[in-house]
């Protein structure tokens, strides 16, 4: 997934230069350009901005920090690089609080290499943080979908008659497609009766897709069943390697195949199909959880009421376990929020007229404190500084 970078500068020559530098980098990014705060806010209202490169002085009384504050209302996870020709006007504390993670002076260190280095540094930090947020969004979707599924299973347990495939397939596949978006979703159900193999393929509306038993053993679905775990097949038209396409696979190029061992005589495969873009590793990981849920639903159909009760217990366990997941992004010295703010603060303060050596020494000590003991040590240090300031203020009257 490409990250989106927004350049905002009131000088056309600067906008053009920064755009060309980024475009020539050939990074996997989408580049947006705006000449003023109003245009930038319109773009931010239409799509997610991951990194904003903001001019300090935007003309017409606007400045980059004010724009960043407005952008923050749309997108609280936005990160910014501040570009300015007026270093003496910069306010470090405001910049740090608003999410500025780097600072480039047009009159000193702004050139192609320094600019691309600053952008690349931020992109390396944005990508894992973005993936972390995406994982938890998918996890929330998973929990919501499981909660919607529980009443359906409870209702089926109360039914004295057997719940058939046509009634439950649309709900099960709708649940699957909600978690992993795709253009077409097909569920293959295989029944082995002696030497005879029967293959039935269901679509999300409950209708059948024709699949001949003779074709199935040479298909990607058969390969996924033999492997026994979720399998990604990207651009499979180019890499068939002796396999044959099932009729519904011809119109697509990318597949995520999820095998299901339903019972002694029944197996199945969920096939998520796309034409435009391949499935990523997060979809593959989520499909393993999804395959277990849908597999249990199929068992509910083919087996007795005791299995249905165990299915309900399994779904409730899945809901409980997903609520316990708390994966924190890996923290390193250079990626911690406190360390980034201290680095930017040191740079901003060093460029300000009248900066003293004591201020820089204080920031260096704080960086070393963060390096050895983490963010919690910074919080204690700030509390101590605030206490000293109050005592001195009281003494001075």
N, C-alpha and C positions, 0 to 999 in steps of 0.2 A: 504494500500500500504506500503510495507516494505521499511524502510530507508536503505541506503547502507553506510557501514562504511569501510574505507580503513585504514589498518595498514601498515606503512612503517618503517622498522627498519633493519639495516644491520646485526644485531645479531640474529641468528636463535633461540636461547633460549628465547630471549625477544619476538620475533614474536610469537613463539609457546605459551608462557605464556599468552600474551595479547589476542591471539585468543581463548585460552581455557577459560579464564575469561569471555569473551564476549559470547562465545558459551553456556557456562553453565548458563548464565543469563536468557536464554529462551525468550529474547525480540524478537519482530517482526522486525528483522534486517537481512540484507544480509552482510556477512563479507568477505572482500577481503584482501589479504595479498601480499605485495611486499617487496623485499629485497633491492631495490635500486630505484633511481629516474626514470631511464629509464623504468623499469617494471611498476612503478606507473603511468607514463604518458600514457603507452599503455592501461592500464585498464581504465583510465579516458577518453580516446578517444573512448572507446567502450561502456561506460555506465555512468550514472549520479552518482556522489559521493556526498553524503550529508554531511558526517563528515569524516575528515582525521585526523588520529592519527600519528604524524610525529616525528621521532627521530631527534634531533638537529644535530648530527654528523652522516652522512650516509656513511662516508668513501669516498675514491677516490676524495677528495676535495669538495664533495657535502654537503650541509646542508639543514635542513628542511625548512627554510624560502625561500631559492632559489627554492626548489621544490614547495612550496606553491604558489610562484609567477607564476611558470609555470602552475600549476594546475588551477590557477585563469583564465588563458587565455582560458582554455577549459570550465570552469564552474565558472562564477563570483559569484554564490551564495554559494560556498563551505565555510564551517566552519571548524576550525582546533583546535586540542589540541596538544601542543608541549611537548614532552618528552625529557629530557636531563640529562646528568650526568655532564654537564659543565655549571653550573649556572652563573659563572663569565663571560662567553662568550656571554650570551644572550643580545640582543639589544631590549629593550622593545618597543621603538617607531616603529621600523620596524615590530616587531611582531604584534602590534596592527593594524597597517595600512594594513597588509596582511591578516587579518581575524582570527588571533589566539584568541580564546575565553577562553582558560584555559592553565595552565602551571604546569607540574608535574616534580619534580626533582627525578631522579633515586636514588640518594644518600640519600634522606630525606623522602619524603611523598608518594613514589610510592609503593602501595600495592594493594591487590585485592579490598578492600573496597573503598579506595580513588580513584582508577582508575574507578571502576564502577559508583561511585557517580558523578565523573566528566563527564563521558559519558552520564549518564542518564540525568544530568542537561542540557546538550546541546541538547539531543534528544527531551526533552520536549519543547525546544524553536524552534527547527527545524521543527517539525511537523506542528504547526499552520502557520508558515511562508510559508512552502511548500504548504499547502492547500490554502493559500491566493493567491500564484502565480498560482496554478492550476485553481482556480475560475476565475481569470482574463484571463487566457489562454482560458478557455471555453467560457467566455464572448466575447472575440475577435472572436472565431470561430463562435459563435452565430451571431454576427454582420456581419461577412463575408458571412455566409450562407443566412441571410436575404437579404443582398445586391444582392446576386446571384439570389434570388427568385423574387425580384421586377420586373426585365425585363420580367420574365415569366408571372407574373400576369398582367402587362401592356399589353403584347401581347394578352393575353386571353380576356382582355377588348375590344380590337380592333376587335376581331373576331365576325362576325355576327352570326355564327353558334355556337351551344353549344359545349364546350370543354368536352370530355368524360373521364371517369375514366381511360381507358387503356392508354390515352395519358399523363395524369398528375400524376398517381400513382407512376411510377418509379422516377419522379423528387421529389415528396413530400417525399417518403420513403428514397430516397438517401440522401436528406437533413437531415432527422431525424437520419439516421445511421451515418452520418458524425459527428453529435454532440454527439451521445451516441453510441459508438462502441458496436457491438454485433455480434453473430454468425448467427442469423436469426431474421428478422423483418417481422411481419405480421400485416396487418391492417384489422380488422373485421368491416364490414359495415352491420348494421341491419336496416331493414325496417319493420315497423309494419303496416300491411294492414288489418284492422279489427281485427279478431281473429287469423290471420295468420302472422307468423313471418318468414321473409326471412333473411338468413345469408349468406353473401358472404365474403370470406377471400382473400385478395390480398397479393402477395409477392412483393419483391422489383423489380422484372423484369416485373411486371404487370400480371403474371399468377395467376390462381385461386388455392386455397387450399380447399379441401372438408371439409365442416362442416355441420353436420345435425342439423336442428333447434331443434330437441328433445334433443340433447346433450348440447346445449348452456346454458340453464338455470341452469345447474349443474356445470358450468365451472368457472375457476378463473376470466375470463373476465366478466362474469355476476356479480361476486362478486364485481369487481372493479367498474362496472357501478352503482351498488347499493350503494357503499360507496361514489362515486362521486369525488374521487381524486386519484392521482397517488398512486399505491400500489406496494410494494416490496414483492416478494415471493421467498425466498431462500430455497434451498433443498426441493422443493415442493413435490417431490415423497414421502418424509417422513412425510409430514404434510398435506395430502389432506383433512382430516376431512369430508369425505362424498362427496367431489367434484370429478368430473371426468375430465380426461385429454382430450384435443382436440388432434387430430392426430399429428399436428406439434409440440406439447409440449412434446411428449414422449421422444424424443432424447435429451432433455435438462434438467437442474436441477434448473436454476435460471431464474426468470422473473421479468420484470418491466412493469406494466400494466398501461396505460394512457387512462382513459375514455374520450369520446368526445360526447357532446350533440350538434348534428349538426342542427337539426330542429324539427318540430313538429312530424314528422314520421320517422326520421332517427337518429340513434345513432351509435357510433363506439368505438372501442378500439384499441389502438396501443399496440402491444406486442413485447417487446425487450427480446430476449432469449439468454441465455449463458449456457454452460456446465461446464466451468472451474472455473469461479469465480463469486461471486454475485455482484450486483450493489450496489454502495455506496450512501450515502445521497446526495452528490453533483449531481449525475446523477438523483436522484429523484427530487431534486429542479429544475434542468434544464428541466426535462420532463414536468413540469407544464407550463413553457413558450412554450415549443415545442408543447404540446397538443393544446394550444390556436391557434398557427399558423396553424397547420395541420387541426384543426377543421374548421378554417375559409376557408381553401382551399376547404374542402369538401362542405361547404356552397356555395362556388362559383360555384361548379358543380351542386348542386341541386336547387339553387335558381336563381333569375333573375340578370340582369346586374347591378341594383342598389346595390345589395349585393356585387357584385364583386368590385364596386367602393369603397364601405365601407371597403372591405378587404384590398385594396391597402392602404387606409388611416390608417388602423390598423397596417399594416406591417411597414409603415413609422413611425408611433408613437412608435412601438416597437423598431425600430432602433434608434430613437431619445432618448427614455427613457434609453435604454441600454448604450447610450453614456454619460448619466448623472450619472450613477452608479459610486460611488467612495467609496468603502468600505475599510477603513484602518484597519489593524490588531490592536486588542486591545493592548494598551501599559501599562505596569506596570513598577514599579521602577526597578525590577530585570530583565525585558526582554528588556528594552530600550538599543539601541546600545551604547549610551554614557555610561550608567551605567556599561555594560559588559566590555567595554574597560578600564574604570577606575578601576574596580575590578582586571582585569588581570594586568594592569599597576602597581597597588600597590603591587601585589604579586611579579612581576618581579623585581621591584626596590628594594623591601625589601631584596631580595636574592643577590643583587649585592654588591660586596665589596665597601666600602666607601659611602654607602647610608646614608644620613643625616636624622635626625628627621624632619627637616624643609620640606624636599621633601615629606615625608610621611604625614605630617600635611597638606601640600598643596593638596595632593590627597584626603585626608579625607574631607577637606573643599569642594573640587569639587564634591565629592560624595553626600555630604549633599545638595549642591546647586542643583544638578540634582534631588535629592529626592523630594525637595520642589517645584522646579520651572521648571524642565524638561530640554530637550536638548538645547532650545533656550538660557537658562541662561548660559549654558556651553560655547556657542558660544560668548556671550558677555564677559565672564570671560577670554577666550582665547584672544579676541581682546584687552582687557585691559592689559594682561600680555605681549603681543607683543608690545604694546605701551610703557610700562615701560622699556622693554628690549632695544628698539630703543633709548629712552631717555638716559639710562645708557651707552649705546654704544657710543652715541654722546658725552656725558660728559667725558667718559674715552678716547676719541680720537681713 
